[in-house]
Amino acid sequence: MNNQIYNTTSIVDDMSSRISLKQRMITLSLLGTFAIPSLICFLIVFYYFIRLRKTLLFDRINHHVILCILISDFLIITTELPFTLQFLSLGYIQTSNICQFWIFWNYTSEALPLFLTMYASIERYLLVFHKHFMMKYKKLLHYIPMTIVCLYTIGINAYLVLLIPCQTNHQYDLNVFVCGGACYFSNFILNIYDTIIDVMLPPFIILIFNLLIIFRVIIHKQHILPTVVVPNILKKNRRMILQLLAISFLSLATWIPWVVIILGQDFYDPSFAQQFIDVIIHYLPYFTTFASPLLALIGLPEIRAKFKKVNRQQTIALNTISPANV
């Protein structure tokens, strides 16, 4: 690994970055504009999770994975996004010393919400249509899989990025996003494993289980009498289903393009959609992350009720003060 600190002048003169100054400035402005209000939303939601922890966490298991997704998205904004903002601001990475860590944390922080959403899709299906079975084996089907998902995501990226040694002549490209990527891409077997298991499989599972939920809801609405218990179950879980569909849609919007591009590069043209990757795809996960707390609120009526209560109190206070001023 090259630990040399590159000379700023030579980097600017020999710039090989595939994203122009104008594109960098537009992306930087958009990321900065949405990051701050999103952080405020995250902090408010976390505050109410702590304040209402008995209702949201101790009494209901369906909010656990949502909280994990929110925490992982919050970490993207607070710990990984600054690297990207610095890269967009300068157009290059100042030193290769941070490359390996940035690659590891970028891959890990973006994969965590994906794998958690995959698990959430399976869990929501079981909670809606097989709740008694799910609750009976809660440790086996809830706590253990969620823990495994988190440990696997961190562990596989630590192994692939931090433990797989680079070739002796390998140099990171400081002019491109995440220094051009990890060294293991040159290893055919590891690259295939990562592509299929870590990139293609989770979106496929998310899509399958969300479609299963949608199809079962449609079937139950069309073929089951209103007096049967199932429609009542669907009505009770409506917000939980909508919350999952919204979060899953954003996850699929981020990762399905990657799957299509990978297939295009493997079977059509190695440079297929490369400009699209450099300008849009690399930064798309940040924008879906910004929306995460708002989408989580769909299935958190307790927090929304607190918002409404605060708004009512402020409105009453303003109406009380206004006549006195007049």
LOMAR-837726 format. One record per residue (C-alpha): residue in one letter; z, x, y. Coordinates in steps of 0.1 Angstrom, whole numbers, padded with zeros to 4 digits, always signed. Each point is the difference from the previous one (the first is absolute). Layout:
REM residues N
aZXY...
***
This chain:
REM residues 326
m+0000+0000+0000n-0010+0014+0033n+0029+0003+0024q-0019+0014+0029i+0003-0018+0033y-0035-0005+0012n-0011+0010+0035t-0004-0031+0021t-0031+0012+0019s-0019+0009-0031i+0008-0034-0016v-0012-0020+0030d-0032+0022+0002d-0008-0003-0037m+0011-0036-0004s-0012-0015-0032s+0020-0032+0002r-0021-0031-0010i+0016-0022+0026s-0010+0003+0036l+0023+0003+0030k-0008-0035+0011q+0007-0014-0034r+0033+0020-0002m+0011-0013+0034i-0008-0036-0009t+0019+0002-0033l+0029+0018+0016s+0003-0027+0027l-0001-0028-0025l+0026+0016-0023g+0023+0007+0029t-0004-0035+0014f+0008-0018-0032a+0027+0024-0013i+0027-0007+0026p+0001-0038-0002s-0002+0003-0038l+0030+0023+0000i+0019-0025+0020c-0009-0027-0025f+0011+0022-0029l+0034+0007+0016i+0006-0037+0007v-0008-0010-0036f+0022+0028-0013y+0028-0011+0022y-0002-0036-0014f-0003+0014-0035i+0034+0017+0005r+0015-0029+0018l-0011-0026-0026r+0002+0024-0030k+0019-0025-0021t-0026-0027+0004l-0031+0022-0001l+0010+0028-0024f+0030-0010-0021d-0009-0036-0008r-0038+0005-0003i-0019+0027-0019n-0034-0009+0014h+0008+0017+0033h+0008+0034-0016v-0036+0011-0004i-0009-0013+0035l+0028+0021+0015c-0013+0031-0020i-0035-0006+0014l+0014-0003+0035i+0020+0032-0003s-0030+0019-0014d-0022-0013+0028f+0027+0008+0026l+0001+0036-0013i-0038+0003+0004i+0003-0009+0037t+0030+0022+0007t-0006+0031-0022e-0037+0002-0010l-0018-0015+0030p+0012+0027+0024f-0021+0026-0020t-0031-0022+0004l+0006-0006+0037q+0003+0038+0005f-0032+0006-0019l-0019-0027+0020s+0014+0014+0033l-0011+0036-0007g-0029-0005-0024y+0014+0025-0024i+0032+0011-0018q+0018+0029+0018t+0012+0017-0032s-0007-0003-0037n+0038+0003-0007i+0003-0038+0003c-0031-0009-0020q+0016-0003-0034f+0029-0021+0012w-0023-0022+0021i-0023-0006-0030f+0030-0008-0023w+0017-0023+0025n-0033-0017+0010y-0009-0007-0036t+0035-0011-0009s+0008-0022+0030e-0034-0019-0003a+0003-0003-0038l+0035-0014+0000p-0009-0034+0017l-0030-0003-0022f+0020+0004-0032l+0028-0022+0013t-0025-0027+0009m-0014+0003-0035y+0035-0005-0015a+0007-0029+0025s-0032-0018-0012i+0012+0001-0036e+0036-0009+0009r-0011-0029+0022y-0021-0014-0028l+0030+0001-0023l+0024-0014+0026v-0023-0029+0008f-0011-0010-0035h+0025+0016-0024k+0032+0002+0021h+0025-0006-0028f-0016+0028-0021m+0000+0023+0031m+0036-0007+0008k+0011+0003-0036y-0014+0036-0002k+0006+0009+0036k+0010+0036-0006l-0029+0006-0023l-0027-0018+0021h+0014+0006+0036y+0022+0029+0006i-0014+0025-0026p-0037-0005+0009m+0006+0001+0037t+0019+0033-0004i-0027+0014-0023v-0027-0009+0025c+0018+0019+0028l+0008+0031-0022y-0035+0001-0015t-0017-0001+0034i+0021+0028+0014g+0000+0020-0033i-0038-0001-0006n-0008+0011+0035a+0026+0027+0000y-0015+0013-0033l-0037-0003+0011v+0005+0014+0036l+0030+0023-0001l+0001+0013-0036i-0037+0004-0008p-0008+0035+0013c-0030+0005+0023q-0027+0025-0008t+0007+0034+0015n-0029-0003+0024h+0007-0036+0010q+0002-0006+0037y+0010-0033+0016d-0025-0014+0026l+0021-0004+0031n-0027-0020+0018v+0001-0031-0022f+0025-0027-0009v+0028+0012-0023c-0015+0035+0000g-0028-0011-0023g+0022-0013-0028a+0019+0014-0030c-0011+0029-0023y+0001-0021-0032f-0032-0018+0009s-0018+0031-0015n+0017-0008-0033f-0023-0025-0017i+0026-0015-0024l+0027-0004+0027n-0024-0014+0025i-0013-0026-0025y+0036-0010-0009d+0010-0003+0036t-0031-0020+0009i+0003-0025-0028i+0038-0004-0003d+0011+0006+0035v-0029-0014+0021m-0020-0025-0020l+0026-0016-0024p+0025-0013+0026p-0025-0019+0021f-0015-0015-0032i+0034-0012-0012i+0008-0014+0035l-0032-0019+0000i+0004-0013-0035f+0035-0013+0005n-0007-0015+0034l-0030-0018-0014l+0021-0012-0030i+0025-0015+0025i-0027-0017+0020f-0018-0014-0030r+0033-0013-0015v+0010-0017+0032i-0035-0017+0002i+0002-0011-0036h+0035-0014+0004k-0010-0019+0031q-0030-0015-0016h+0012-0009-0035i+0037-0006+0002l+0016-0032+0011p+0023+0001+0031t+0030-0010-0020v-0001+0031-0021v+0023+0029+0009v-0027+0026+0004p-0013-0012+0034n+0036+0001+0013i+0002+0036-0012l-0032+0009+0019k+0013-0018+0031k+0033+0020-0001n-0019+0033-0005r-0028-0007+0025r+0013+0025+0026m+0006+0026-0026i-0036-0004-0013l-0015+0001+0035q+0020+0031+0008l-0013+0018-0031l-0036-0011+0007a+0002+0013+0036i+0015+0034-0010s-0024+0003-0030f-0030-0008+0022l+0009+0029+0024s+0005+0023-0029l-0033-0009-0016a-0018+0003+0034t+0013+0036+0002w-0007+0011-0036i-0030-0020-0012p-0023+0020+0024w+0014+0032-0015v-0009-0012-0035v-0035-0010+0011i-0006+0033+0017i+0013+0020-0030l-0024-0018-0023g-0028+0005+0026q+0007+0037+0002d+0002+0004-0038f-0031-0020-0010y-0022+0000+0031d+0005+0027+0026p+0029+0025+0004s-0001-0004+0037f-0001-0039-0002a+0019-0016+0030q+0015+0033+0010q-0002-0008+0037f+0016-0033-0006i+0029+0018-0018d+0005+0025+0028v-0001-0026+0028i+0016-0031-0015i+0013+0002-0035h+0024+0028+0006y+0018-0020+0027l-0003-0035-0014p+0033+0002-0019y+0019+0005+0033f-0013-0033+0014t+0009-0019-0031t+0035+0016+0002f+0004-0012+0036a-0004-0036-0012s+0025+0004-0029p+0032-0014+0017l-0019-0031+0014l-0015-0008-0034a+0034+0005-0017l+0015-0027+0023i-0022-0026-0017g+0024+0000-0029l+0031+0006+0020p+0009-0034+0015e+0036+0011+0006i-0011+0026+0024r-0024-0023+0017a+0028-0025+0005k+0021+0026+0017f-0030+0008+0023k-0002-0037+0009k+0037-0002+0006v-0001+0030+0024n-0030-0015+0019r+0018-0033+0003q+0031+0016+0014q-0020+0020+0025t-0019-0031+0011i+0033-0019+0005a+0015+0029+0019l-0031+0002+0023n+0001-0038+0006t+0037+0002+0008i-0004+0029+0024s-0031-0014+0018p+0017-0030+0017a+0029+0021+0011n-0024+0023+0018v-0018-0029+0016
***
